[in-house]
């Protein structure tokens, strides 16, 4: 897409497609600029065995969690050779925030207000998290597509979140879909 009129999310703009045809779009110049660009990283504190055990107890309650998540002797006999975290473990669940950044108030977009809904997410897991791991998380606007639906012009926006450990091994990748119309 070329030369879209500057527009805030929530406005419909006119732009030319590859064939030179003028059409309405929900894609903003800000989206074009951010497409594929990774944001700044967040880094977790080191994961402790205790964090993993408490998470597993909470998630599996009232059942006993699998011993791979809390029994070091058992975990040593598995292919992992030690305790691992459940796949849904969140090392960012207990943040230590020394200073909260001021939130920038977004300008209310002009034009018709868009409605949105969650289009779901797909998670892909890599290596498991282990005690001592330090996890880095980053995200980006991966891609989008516009389609005419029964709701009118609809934007399907795909955001990607990636977690990696200190050895740069992929822990997990999540692709979330936002639907705006």
VOSEVO-278054 format. One line per 4 residues: their letters; for each residue x, z, y of N, C-alpha, C, O. Coordinates in nm, 3 decimals. Each point is the difference from the previous one (the first is absolute). Layout:
VOSEVO-278054
A = X Z Y X Z Y X Z Y X Z Y ~ ... .
This chain:
VOSEVO-278054
XXXX = 0.084 0.000 -0.117 -0.084 0.000 0.117 0.089 0.000 0.124 0.101 0.070 0.004 ~ -0.137 -0.145 0.094 0.083 -0.003 0.119 -0.082 0.035 0.123 -0.121 -0.021 0.004 ~ 0.188 0.075 0.093 -0.054 0.024 0.134 -0.139 0.063 0.003 -0.092 -0.053 0.062 ~ 0.077 0.167 -0.131 -0.127 0.071 0.010 -0.009 0.067 0.135 0.101 0.048 0.053 .
XXXX = -0.219 -0.044 0.004 -0.021 0.071 0.124 0.024 0.148 -0.026 -0.048 0.052 -0.101 ~ 0.122 0.019 0.190 0.021 0.143 -0.024 -0.135 0.070 -0.015 -0.092 -0.020 0.080 ~ 0.081 0.102 -0.184 -0.126 0.064 -0.031 0.028 0.131 -0.072 0.094 0.008 -0.079 ~ -0.173 0.093 0.104 0.012 0.126 -0.072 -0.084 -0.007 -0.125 -0.096 -0.077 -0.006 .
XXXX = 0.132 0.157 -0.095 -0.081 0.001 -0.120 -0.140 0.040 0.039 -0.020 0.098 0.072 ~ -0.075 -0.171 -0.117 -0.138 0.025 0.038 -0.055 -0.115 0.082 -0.121 -0.008 0.023 ~ 0.208 -0.081 0.021 -0.044 -0.117 0.074 0.017 -0.122 -0.088 0.083 -0.003 -0.091 ~ -0.161 -0.094 0.119 0.019 -0.129 -0.066 0.070 -0.089 0.102 -0.034 -0.001 0.118 .
XXXX = 0.131 -0.073 -0.165 0.076 -0.087 0.090 -0.007 -0.142 -0.053 -0.041 -0.025 -0.113 ~ 0.082 -0.067 0.196 0.007 -0.139 -0.042 0.147 -0.034 -0.021 0.085 0.041 0.078 ~ -0.057 -0.116 -0.182 0.137 -0.045 -0.025 -0.006 -0.134 -0.070 -0.106 -0.045 -0.045 ~ 0.221 -0.019 0.038 0.008 -0.127 -0.070 0.063 0.023 -0.135 0.096 0.075 -0.013 .
XXXX = -0.151 -0.140 -0.090 0.061 0.009 -0.131 0.102 -0.113 -0.016 0.029 -0.071 0.096 ~ 0.025 0.055 -0.216 0.107 -0.098 -0.026 -0.043 -0.143 0.034 0.084 -0.084 0.032 ~ -0.213 0.056 -0.039 -0.047 -0.137 0.024 -0.034 -0.024 0.147 -0.037 -0.111 0.038 ~ 0.050 0.217 0.045 -0.033 -0.014 0.142 -0.146 0.028 0.030 -0.044 -0.017 0.113 .
XXXX = -0.031 0.059 -0.214 -0.141 0.032 0.018 -0.012 0.138 0.063 0.065 0.095 -0.044 ~ -0.147 -0.084 0.148 -0.023 0.129 0.063 -0.102 0.077 -0.081 -0.104 -0.054 -0.039 ~ 0.135 0.182 0.013 -0.093 0.082 -0.076 0.006 0.145 0.046 0.093 0.039 0.071 ~ -0.192 0.039 -0.110 -0.005 0.142 0.032 0.088 0.075 -0.099 0.008 -0.038 -0.117 .
XXXX = 0.059 0.145 0.164 0.086 0.079 -0.088 -0.011 0.148 0.035 -0.030 0.035 0.114 ~ 0.054 0.050 -0.210 0.008 0.144 0.020 0.145 0.047 0.001 0.027 0.118 0.022 ~ 0.066 -0.209 -0.044 0.142 0.032 -0.005 0.051 0.015 0.143 -0.020 -0.088 0.084 ~ 0.086 0.200 -0.058 0.051 0.028 0.134 0.148 -0.036 0.010 0.068 -0.009 -0.102 .
XXXX = -0.017 -0.011 0.224 0.144 -0.022 0.016 0.082 0.117 -0.053 0.109 -0.019 -0.053 ~ -0.162 0.141 0.066 0.070 0.117 -0.054 0.013 -0.011 -0.151 0.105 0.034 -0.055 ~ -0.209 -0.080 -0.012 0.007 -0.018 -0.145 0.105 -0.105 -0.036 0.078 0.018 -0.093 ~ -0.079 -0.127 0.167 0.099 -0.107 -0.025 0.142 0.056 0.012 0.087 -0.032 -0.081 .
XXXX = -0.064 0.116 0.184 0.133 0.056 0.023 0.040 0.101 -0.108 0.118 0.010 -0.034 ~ -0.215 0.064 -0.020 0.030 0.104 -0.098 0.001 -0.050 -0.144 0.045 0.072 -0.089 ~ -0.093 -0.192 0.064 -0.010 -0.051 -0.137 0.136 0.002 -0.071 0.096 -0.062 0.047 ~ -0.090 0.134 -0.159 0.120 0.004 -0.082 0.110 0.091 0.051 0.105 0.010 -0.064 .
XXXX = -0.125 0.057 0.176 0.105 0.086 0.059 -0.020 0.144 -0.048 -0.105 0.059 0.023 ~ 0.207 -0.004 -0.089 -0.008 0.138 -0.047 0.007 0.095 0.117 0.079 -0.020 0.092 ~ -0.163 0.124 -0.094 0.002 0.104 0.102 0.112 0.099 -0.029 0.076 -0.017 -0.095 ~ -0.066 0.120 0.179 0.104 0.100 -0.018 -0.025 0.080 -0.129 -0.114 0.012 -0.045 .
XXXX = 0.221 0.041 -0.012 -0.010 0.073 -0.126 -0.030 0.147 0.024 0.044 0.060 0.098 ~ -0.119 -0.002 -0.191 -0.016 0.145 -0.008 0.082 0.043 -0.121 0.007 -0.072 -0.100 ~ 0.056 0.188 0.109 0.081 0.049 -0.111 -0.051 0.138 -0.042 -0.019 0.087 0.085 ~ -0.003 -0.069 -0.214 -0.051 0.127 -0.053 0.114 0.100 -0.014 0.117 -0.038 -0.007 .
XXXX = -0.152 0.167 0.002 0.102 0.097 -0.041 0.028 -0.021 -0.149 -0.079 -0.066 -0.068 ~ 0.189 0.119 0.016 0.026 -0.014 -0.144 -0.115 0.058 -0.082 -0.055 0.105 0.033 ~ 0.019 -0.175 -0.139 -0.108 0.044 -0.089 0.054 0.112 -0.088 0.108 -0.010 -0.057 ~ -0.186 0.118 0.046 0.043 0.110 -0.087 -0.082 0.001 -0.129 -0.111 -0.053 -0.006 .
XXXX = 0.168 0.115 -0.097 -0.071 0.016 -0.126 -0.129 0.078 0.022 -0.103 -0.028 -0.061 ~ 0.109 0.127 0.150 -0.116 0.082 0.031 -0.112 -0.083 0.064 -0.118 0.018 -0.032 ~ 0.155 -0.110 0.123 -0.101 -0.088 0.062 -0.072 -0.082 -0.107 -0.122 -0.014 0.003 ~ 0.200 -0.042 -0.096 -0.057 -0.083 -0.107 -0.094 0.083 -0.088 -0.111 -0.042 -0.031 .
XXXX = 0.158 0.161 -0.008 -0.081 0.087 -0.086 -0.132 0.037 0.069 -0.106 -0.008 -0.061 ~ 0.113 0.050 0.188 -0.123 0.040 0.072 -0.096 -0.117 0.015 -0.121 0.016 -0.014 ~ 0.175 -0.134 0.043 -0.085 -0.120 0.014 -0.072 -0.028 -0.133 -0.120 -0.024 -0.003 ~ 0.197 0.028 -0.108 -0.058 -0.029 -0.131 -0.107 0.102 -0.036 -0.105 -0.036 -0.054 .
XXXX = 0.129 0.163 0.083 -0.100 0.103 -0.030 -0.128 -0.028 0.079 -0.110 0.008 -0.055 ~ 0.124 -0.041 0.183 -0.117 -0.026 0.084 -0.076 -0.124 -0.047 -0.124 0.001 -0.003 ~ 0.194 -0.106 -0.033 -0.064 -0.126 -0.038 -0.069 0.012 -0.137 -0.108 -0.057 -0.020 ~ 0.167 0.128 -0.071 -0.055 0.008 -0.136 -0.094 0.119 -0.021 -0.062 0.012 -0.105 .
XXXX = 0.051 0.077 0.205 -0.082 0.119 -0.014 -0.142 -0.034 -0.042 -0.053 -0.096 0.057 ~ -0.012 0.160 -0.148 0.040 0.124 -0.067 0.079 -0.021 -0.129 0.031 0.096 -0.070 ~ 0.000 -0.222 0.039 0.080 -0.029 -0.120 0.147 0.030 0.028 0.042 0.011 0.116 ~ 0.035 0.001 -0.221 0.146 0.017 0.013 0.060 -0.138 0.022 -0.031 -0.093 -0.074 .
XXXX = 0.118 0.078 0.175 0.060 -0.132 0.024 0.096 -0.038 -0.114 0.050 0.087 -0.071 ~ -0.024 -0.216 0.056 0.099 -0.043 -0.101 0.135 0.069 0.026 0.042 0.014 0.115 ~ 0.027 0.028 -0.221 0.125 0.074 0.015 0.112 -0.078 0.070 0.095 0.060 0.049 ~ -0.104 -0.192 -0.046 0.103 -0.081 0.069 0.009 0.039 0.148 0.103 -0.024 0.065 .
XXXX = -0.210 0.083 -0.012 -0.004 0.036 0.142 0.043 0.143 0.029 0.016 0.037 0.117 ~ 0.004 0.047 -0.222 0.032 0.140 0.028 0.092 0.069 -0.100 0.058 0.103 0.033 ~ -0.042 -0.157 -0.153 0.081 0.064 -0.105 0.134 -0.071 -0.013 0.010 -0.107 -0.061 ~ 0.095 0.167 0.119 0.132 -0.064 0.003 0.055 -0.025 -0.140 0.061 -0.104 -0.024 .
XXXX = -0.082 0.197 -0.070 0.052 -0.017 -0.136 -0.069 -0.120 -0.067 0.066 -0.083 -0.062 ~ -0.197 0.075 0.074 -0.072 -0.114 -0.058 0.042 -0.129 0.070 0.030 -0.100 -0.067 ~ -0.028 0.101 0.200 0.030 -0.121 0.077 0.139 -0.056 -0.035 0.021 -0.121 0.005 ~ 0.073 0.209 -0.039 0.136 -0.045 -0.037 -0.001 -0.085 -0.127 0.093 -0.078 -0.021 .
XXXX = -0.195 0.092 -0.063 -0.007 -0.076 -0.125 -0.069 -0.136 0.016 -0.007 -0.077 -0.095 ~ -0.044 0.048 0.214 -0.073 -0.125 0.023 0.094 -0.110 0.047 0.118 0.025 0.027 ~ -0.170 -0.144 -0.017 0.082 -0.113 0.047 0.049 0.021 0.142 0.097 -0.063 0.042 ~ -0.165 0.152 0.034 0.041 0.025 0.138 0.114 0.101 0.007 0.072 0.004 0.100 .
XXXX = -0.054 0.077 -0.203 0.110 0.095 -0.004 -0.017 0.118 0.094 0.095 0.075 0.022 ~ -0.213 -0.057 0.033 -0.025 0.112 0.091 -0.139 -0.011 0.060 -0.074 -0.095 -0.025 ~ 0.041 0.195 0.104 -0.131 0.005 0.064 -0.017 -0.117 0.096 0.092 -0.038 0.073 ~ -0.212 -0.019 -0.076 -0.037 -0.105 0.095 -0.129 0.041 0.069 -0.071 0.089 -0.048 .
XXXX = 0.041 -0.152 0.160 -0.123 0.029 0.073 -0.113 -0.090 -0.047 0.024 -0.112 -0.043 ~ -0.149 0.162 0.050 -0.113 -0.088 -0.029 0.003 -0.120 0.095 0.050 0.013 0.112 ~ -0.101 -0.127 -0.153 0.005 -0.119 0.086 -0.067 0.019 0.136 0.040 -0.063 0.098 ~ -0.142 0.150 -0.092 -0.069 0.020 0.129 0.063 0.109 0.086 -0.055 0.035 0.104 .
XXXX = 0.169 0.020 -0.146 0.068 0.105 0.077 0.034 -0.053 0.139 0.043 -0.115 0.015 ~ -0.065 0.198 0.086 0.028 -0.039 0.139 0.106 0.089 0.061 -0.029 0.115 0.035 ~ 0.152 -0.164 -0.021 0.107 0.083 0.057 -0.016 0.023 0.151 0.075 0.077 0.060 ~ -0.173 -0.145 0.000 -0.025 0.017 0.143 -0.116 0.097 0.026 -0.045 0.013 0.114 .
XXXX = -0.004 0.054 -0.217 -0.116 0.087 0.013 0.029 0.126 0.081 -0.093 0.062 0.053 ~ 0.217 -0.022 -0.043 0.036 0.122 0.071 0.099 -0.031 0.111 0.117 0.037 -0.008 ~ -0.163 -0.105 0.113 0.094 -0.040 0.106 0.046 0.118 0.085 -0.075 0.094 0.025 ~ 0.197 -0.102 0.017 0.053 0.095 0.097 0.011 -0.078 0.130 0.089 -0.083 0.017 .
XXXX = -0.181 0.112 0.074 -0.004 -0.073 0.126 0.053 0.092 0.109 -0.059 0.104 0.029 ~ 0.172 -0.142 0.029 0.057 0.083 0.106 -0.060 -0.034 0.136 -0.012 0.086 0.087 ~ -0.025 -0.211 -0.071 -0.057 -0.045 0.126 -0.100 -0.110 -0.028 0.033 -0.100 -0.065 ~ -0.152 0.117 0.112 -0.102 -0.102 -0.022 0.007 -0.103 0.111 -0.004 0.036 0.118 .
XXXX = 0.013 -0.164 -0.154 0.002 -0.103 0.103 -0.137 -0.010 0.066 -0.103 0.023 -0.063 ~ 0.103 -0.057 0.191 -0.127 -0.018 0.070 -0.066 -0.126 -0.053 0.064 -0.103 -0.020 ~ -0.194 0.114 -0.002 -0.073 -0.117 -0.047 -0.036 -0.085 0.120 -0.052 0.049 0.099 ~ 0.080 -0.176 -0.109 -0.033 -0.095 0.104 -0.148 -0.036 -0.014 -0.044 -0.040 -0.108 .
XXXX = -0.030 0.053 0.216 -0.141 -0.038 -0.003 -0.009 -0.152 0.002 0.055 -0.067 0.087 ~ -0.123 0.016 -0.184 -0.016 -0.145 -0.007 -0.107 -0.043 0.100 -0.103 0.065 0.016 ~ 0.129 -0.176 0.051 -0.101 -0.057 0.088 -0.113 -0.052 -0.086 0.022 -0.064 -0.103 ~ -0.142 0.090 0.147 -0.117 -0.050 -0.073 -0.002 -0.152 0.014 0.005 -0.052 0.112 .
XXXX = -0.011 -0.018 -0.224 0.000 -0.147 0.009 -0.123 -0.052 0.073 -0.108 0.058 -0.007 ~ 0.127 -0.169 0.075 -0.111 -0.066 0.066 -0.070 -0.090 -0.101 0.056 -0.034 -0.104 ~ -0.175 -0.002 0.136 -0.072 -0.090 -0.089 -0.076 0.075 -0.106 -0.009 0.123 0.005 ~ -0.047 -0.196 -0.099 -0.081 0.064 -0.103 0.085 0.092 -0.087 0.113 -0.033 -0.036 .
XXXX = -0.168 0.149 0.005 0.073 0.097 -0.083 -0.004 -0.045 -0.146 -0.105 -0.037 -0.051 ~ 0.220 0.041 -0.014 0.006 -0.037 -0.141 -0.041 0.119 -0.087 0.021 0.116 0.036 ~ -0.078 -0.148 -0.147 -0.028 0.101 -0.101 0.105 -0.017 -0.109 0.058 -0.107 -0.016 ~ -0.035 0.214 -0.058 0.100 -0.008 -0.105 -0.040 0.077 -0.123 -0.087 0.088 0.004 .
XXXX = 0.152 -0.121 -0.113 -0.019 0.074 -0.124 0.128 -0.007 -0.082 0.084 -0.088 0.018 ~ -0.072 0.185 -0.107 0.115 0.008 -0.089 -0.018 -0.103 -0.110 -0.102 0.001 -0.070 ~ 0.199 -0.088 0.053 -0.006 -0.102 -0.104 0.070 0.042 -0.127 0.012 -0.080 -0.093 ~ 0.035 0.205 0.087 0.066 0.049 -0.120 0.152 -0.005 0.010 0.056 -0.043 0.102 .
XXXX = 0.009 0.087 -0.206 0.145 -0.001 -0.004 0.048 -0.020 -0.143 -0.071 0.031 -0.096 ~ 0.191 -0.084 0.085 0.064 -0.020 -0.130 0.136 0.068 0.008 0.078 -0.026 0.091 ~ -0.051 0.113 -0.188 0.129 0.069 -0.004 0.080 -0.048 -0.119 -0.053 -0.015 -0.111 ~ 0.181 -0.010 0.134 0.094 -0.039 -0.104 0.108 0.107 -0.004 0.058 0.033 0.103 .
XXXX = -0.032 0.022 -0.221 0.098 0.108 -0.012 0.131 -0.051 -0.058 0.002 -0.087 -0.088 ~ 0.107 0.143 0.139 0.133 -0.031 -0.050 0.052 0.119 -0.080 -0.067 0.046 -0.092 ~ 0.185 0.004 0.127 0.057 0.115 -0.070 -0.072 0.128 0.043 -0.051 0.007 0.112 ~ 0.046 0.093 -0.200 -0.066 0.125 0.038 0.087 0.082 0.096 0.122 -0.014 0.003 .
XXXX = -0.188 0.099 0.076 0.071 0.092 0.087 0.048 0.117 -0.083 -0.065 0.042 -0.095 ~ 0.183 0.011 0.135 0.062 0.110 -0.075 0.042 0.110 0.097 0.011 -0.023 0.120 ~ 0.012 0.144 -0.174 0.053 0.105 0.087 0.130 -0.046 0.067 0.086 -0.060 -0.065 ~ -0.074 0.087 0.193 0.119 -0.040 0.075 -0.014 -0.132 0.073 0.077 -0.029 0.091 .
XXXX = -0.174 -0.052 -0.129 -0.019 -0.129 0.067 -0.043 0.021 0.145 -0.074 0.093 0.033 ~ 0.122 -0.182 0.052 -0.041 -0.007 0.140 -0.065 -0.137 0.016 0.062 -0.103 -0.025 ~ -0.187 0.103 0.066 -0.080 -0.123 0.004 -0.010 -0.052 0.143 -0.028 0.075 0.093 ~ 0.051 -0.206 -0.078 -0.018 -0.067 0.129 -0.125 -0.087 -0.011 -0.020 -0.070 -0.099 .
XXXX = -0.062 0.075 0.203 -0.123 -0.079 0.003 0.001 -0.089 0.123 0.043 0.041 0.108 ~ -0.089 -0.162 -0.126 -0.013 -0.093 0.112 -0.124 -0.085 -0.024 -0.046 -0.014 -0.113 ~ -0.009 -0.043 0.221 -0.117 -0.085 -0.016 0.005 -0.119 0.095 0.078 -0.003 0.095 ~ -0.163 -0.093 -0.125 -0.006 -0.120 0.082 -0.136 -0.068 -0.017 -0.071 0.023 -0.097 .
XXXX = 0.040 -0.106 0.193 -0.114 -0.090 -0.012 0.053 -0.119 -0.078 0.076 -0.082 0.053 ~ -0.115 0.072 -0.180 0.058 -0.102 -0.087 -0.055 -0.139 0.028 0.075 -0.097 0.009 ~ -0.208 0.089 0.004 -0.062 -0.132 0.010 -0.146 0.018 0.036 -0.050 0.113 0.007 ~ -0.018 -0.223 0.015 -0.145 0.001 0.022 -0.055 -0.137 -0.030 0.072 -0.098 -0.014 .
XXXX = -0.203 0.095 0.004 -0.069 -0.128 -0.011 -0.136 0.015 0.067 -0.061 0.107 -0.001 ~ 0.015 -0.215 0.059 -0.132 -0.001 0.062 -0.089 -0.091 -0.082 0.042 -0.106 -0.048 ~ -0.167 0.149 0.032 -0.097 -0.081 -0.073 -0.135 0.013 0.068 -0.031 0.101 0.062 ~ -0.049 -0.205 -0.075 -0.139 0.009 0.041 -0.076 0.058 -0.116 0.000 -0.056 -0.110 .
XXXX = -0.066 0.170 0.133 -0.079 0.065 -0.103 -0.144 0.012 0.050 -0.031 -0.044 0.111 ~ -0.055 0.103 -0.191 -0.138 0.018 0.047 -0.007 0.097 0.117 -0.103 0.009 0.067 ~ 0.213 0.064 -0.041 0.007 0.091 0.115 0.054 -0.071 0.125 0.009 0.061 0.107 ~ 0.027 -0.187 -0.121 0.062 -0.075 0.110 0.149 -0.011 -0.024 0.046 0.016 -0.113 .
XXXX = 0.030 -0.042 0.218 0.146 -0.010 -0.013 0.053 0.136 -0.043 -0.027 0.101 0.064 ~ 0.102 -0.099 -0.173 0.047 0.125 -0.059 0.151 -0.006 -0.020 0.054 -0.100 -0.048 ~ 0.012 0.210 0.086 0.145 0.011 -0.013 0.033 0.095 -0.113 -0.045 0.115 0.000 ~ 0.123 -0.161 -0.096 0.051 0.082 -0.109 0.147 0.026 0.032 0.083 -0.090 -0.005 .
XXXX = -0.052 0.215 0.036 0.135 0.038 0.042 0.065 0.082 -0.112 -0.060 0.094 -0.051 ~ 0.183 -0.131 0.013 0.071 0.065 -0.110 0.120 0.077 0.053 0.094 -0.059 0.053 ~ -0.098 0.192 -0.069 0.112 0.086 0.040 0.075 0.043 -0.125 -0.060 0.023 -0.105 ~ 0.191 -0.013 0.117 0.084 0.037 -0.114 0.077 0.127 0.032 0.061 0.011 0.106 .
XXXX = -0.064 0.084 -0.199 0.076 0.125 0.009 0.099 0.000 -0.115 -0.036 -0.034 -0.113 ~ 0.159 0.072 0.140 0.102 0.001 -0.104 0.075 0.133 0.003 0.041 0.045 0.107 ~ -0.025 0.017 -0.224 0.080 0.122 -0.015 0.122 -0.034 -0.085 -0.012 -0.066 -0.104 ~ 0.129 0.112 0.149 0.125 -0.017 -0.077 0.074 0.132 -0.002 -0.013 0.082 0.091 .
XXXX = 0.092 -0.061 -0.197 0.080 0.122 -0.007 0.138 -0.023 0.063 0.028 -0.108 0.052 ~ 0.057 0.210 -0.058 0.133 -0.007 0.063 0.091 -0.102 -0.069 0.104 -0.035 0.055 ~ -0.140 -0.012 -0.173 0.076 -0.104 -0.069 -0.059 -0.139 0.027 0.039 -0.098 -0.063 ~ -0.134 0.091 0.157 -0.069 -0.122 0.040 -0.083 -0.060 -0.114 -0.024 -0.121 -0.003 .
XXXX = -0.019 0.206 -0.091 -0.087 -0.045 -0.108 -0.145 0.010 0.048 -0.038 0.096 0.066 ~ -0.041 -0.196 -0.100 -0.141 0.001 0.038 -0.074 0.110 -0.076 0.005 0.007 -0.122 ~ -0.073 0.078 0.197 -0.085 0.104 -0.056 -0.142 -0.053 -0.011 -0.062 0.005 -0.106 ~ 0.011 -0.056 0.219 -0.133 -0.059 -0.004 -0.019 -0.094 0.117 0.064 0.011 0.105 .
XXXX = -0.155 -0.104 -0.127 -0.041 -0.095 0.104 -0.152 0.000 0.000 -0.064 -0.014 -0.104 ~ 0.006 0.029 0.223 -0.146 -0.004 0.015 -0.036 -0.111 0.096 0.054 -0.007 0.110 ~ -0.146 -0.079 -0.151 -0.054 -0.102 0.089 -0.146 0.037 0.025 -0.081 0.004 -0.093 ~ 0.049 0.023 0.220 -0.134 0.039 0.041 -0.066 -0.114 0.074 0.064 -0.070 0.078 .
XXXX = -0.192 0.050 -0.102 -0.075 -0.107 0.065 -0.099 0.061 0.098 -0.080 0.086 -0.036 ~ 0.084 -0.131 0.161 -0.099 0.036 0.100 -0.083 -0.125 0.027 0.053 -0.110 0.014 ~ -0.183 0.129 -0.007 -0.091 -0.113 0.025 -0.066 0.022 0.135 -0.070 0.100 0.019 ~ 0.091 -0.192 0.073 -0.057 0.009 0.136 -0.089 -0.119 0.027 0.036 -0.114 -0.033 .
X = -0.153 0.138 0.093 -0.093 -0.108 0.029 -0.077 0.027 0.127 -0.083 -0.081 0.040 .
